[in-house]
Amino acid sequence: MTTRRFVLWLHGLGDSGPANEPIKTYFSSPEFKNTRWAFPSAPNMPVSCNYGSVMPSWFDIHEIPIGPESPNDEAGVVKAVRTVHAMIDREITAGTEPENIFICGFSQGGALALASVLLYPRTLGGGAVFSGWVPFSSSIIGNISSEARKTPLLWLHGIDDRTVLFSAGQVGPPFLEQAGMKCEFKAYPNLGHSISGEELFSLESWIKSKIGSSS
């Protein structure tokens, strides 16, 4: 019996789920044959950093570029996390084991993927953050369950990112270490605020290594 897997991909600000679907073409290994992918779209809302313009957004963003000290919309993040958790719960109800569920995202979606993994009550297969940031203060650490702390994380960030600064990415691993979590961090020289094929291949081999260790 082939193991059923689930990869949830969360897009960045102003983007849409369907626009990100070509990402799955990078995952051609046989391990991904029985994988269900989901590319949800964020709801439309006014976004402060874009002068209140209404656009697809998981939560509010106060300023761009985002640096290590940028303010966070913690209430908005928690609300968006509930939406993601409902998707994970539906997938578990449909028969997928939590250790075969991977939550990934780019930019704002990466910040949401991270928050969703940290606040989920069970251990998942893994979480991957592409060019994201930590969307809340360290006071959240007390809310991370012992099960969630076992979920492995992968963080990929372009050194030349001018939208979510590389320095905002760099605070991720120490923050997670403080929470007692493992995070693999990969820096990409000459990469701005975008996703490269090289990063997606890194994600593919990382997920394959997690699949291998859990079975």
N, C-alpha and C positions, 0 to 999 in steps of 0.2 A: 504493500500500500504506500503510495507516495504521500509524503508529509505535506499538509496544506500550510502555506505561508501567506503572510499579509504584509505588504509595504504601503504605508500611508505617506504621501508626499504633500507637504504644505508649501504653497507658493509665497512669493514676496509681495510687498505692497503694490497695489494697482494692477496686479497680474490676475490670471484666472487658472483654475485647475486644468481645463482642457488644453491650454497653451503649453502646459508642462508635460503632457502625456508622452512626447517623443523621448523623454528621459528613460523610459523602460526599455527602449531598443538597445541600450548599453548593457543590459543584463541578459545576455544570451546563453550563459552557462546552463547545463542541464539541471542544476540545482534550483533554477528559477522557473522550471517548467510548470509546476503546480502552485504558482504564486498569484495571488489576487492583488492588483494594484488599485489604489484609490487616490484620485486627484480632486479633492473637494475645492470649491471656490469660496473665498471669504465673502461675508456680507458687505453691502455698501454702507459706508459711514463717513461723516466729516473727519478729515485728518488735519490736526493742528499744524504739522510741519509744512503742509501744502495750503496754508491760509484757509483751512476749513473746507476745502474742496471735497466733494463726496466721491469716494472711489472704493474699490474692493480693499478691505483692510481687516485684519483679525482683531486689532485693538488700536488705540490711538498712539501716534508717535509725535513727540513734542518738538524734536529738532533733528535736522540732518546737516552735517554728518553726525552719526552716533558714535560717541566716545565712551570711555570707561565711566565718566561721571554724568552722562546724560540722564535726565529724569525719566522715570518709567510710569506707564499707566497700569499699575499693578491690579487694580480692580478689573480693568478691561482684559488683562492677560488671564486672570482667574476665570472670567466668564468664557473666554475663548477656549480655555483648557477643558471646561465642562463639555463643550461641543466635541472636542477631540476624544475625550474619554468615552462619550456616548458611542462614537464610531468604533473605538477599541472594544467596548463591551458587546456591541452588536456582532463583531467579528468573532469574539470568544464564544458567544451564544451559538453562532453558526458552526462552531466546531474547531476553530483554530486555537492551538495551545498558546498561552501568553509568550512562551519562549520562542515562538516562531513569528512574532509580531515586531516589525521595525518601523519606527517613527522618524521621518526625515524631513528636512525643510531648508529652504534658502532664505537668507536675510530675515525679514519679519517672521516668515514661516519657520526658519531655523530657531529663532528665539522661542516661538510657540512650541516647536518640537521638543526643545530642551525643557520648557516649563511643564509640558504634558507628561514627559517621562518622570521628572522629579516628583510630580504630585500624583502619579498613578499609584494605587495601593499595592500593585503586584510587580514582580520582576518581569520585564519584557526582554525580547531578544536583543534589542539595542536601540539607540537613538543616534541620529547623525545630524550635525549642525553645519550647514554651509554658510559661511560669511554672516554668522548670527551674533547675538550678544546675550548676556544674562539679563532677563527682563524684570528682575526684582532684586531687592536688597538681601543681604545675608540673613535677615531675620526669618527668611523662608526656610532656612536649613532645619529648624525645629519641626517643620511640617513634613519633612521627607521621611517616609516609612523605611523600616529596615529592609523591606522587600525591594522598594524602589532603588535603594542604595546599591543593590547588586546588578542593576541594569548597566551594561557597558555603554560608553559613549565615544563617538568619533567626532572630531571637530576639524573642519577644513576651512582655511581662510587665505585669501590672496593678500600678499604683503603690500601691494599697491592699491588696496581698496580705499577709495576716498568717500564712500557712502557710509559703510559701517567700518570704522577705522580698525586697522590690524590690532591696535592697542586695546580696542574693545573686545576683540576675540581673545587676545592673550590673557585677559583676566579670567576667562572661562575655566581652564584647568585648575588653577589654584583655588578658585571658588568651589569647584567640585571636589577637590582633594580635601578641603575643609569639611565638606559634607560626607566624607568617607567614600567617595565614588571614584571609579577609574575612568580616565579620559585619555584617548590617544589624540594628539594634536599634530596636524600636518599643515605646514606653511608653504605657500606657492609663490615663488618669486615672479615678478612681472604680471601677476594676475590682479585685475581690478575687481569691481563689484559684479562678478558674473560667475557662472559655473563652467568649469572646463571639462573636457572629455577625460582628462587625466584624473580629475577628482572623482568622476563617476566610476571610472575603473577601480579607483582606490576603494570606493564604497562597495563595489561588487565583491572585491576580494576580501574586504573586511567582513561583510555579511556571510560570505562563504566560510570564513574562519570561525565565525560564531556558530554557524549551523553545524560545522564539524565538531565543535567542542560540546554542543548540547546533546547531540544524538548518541 
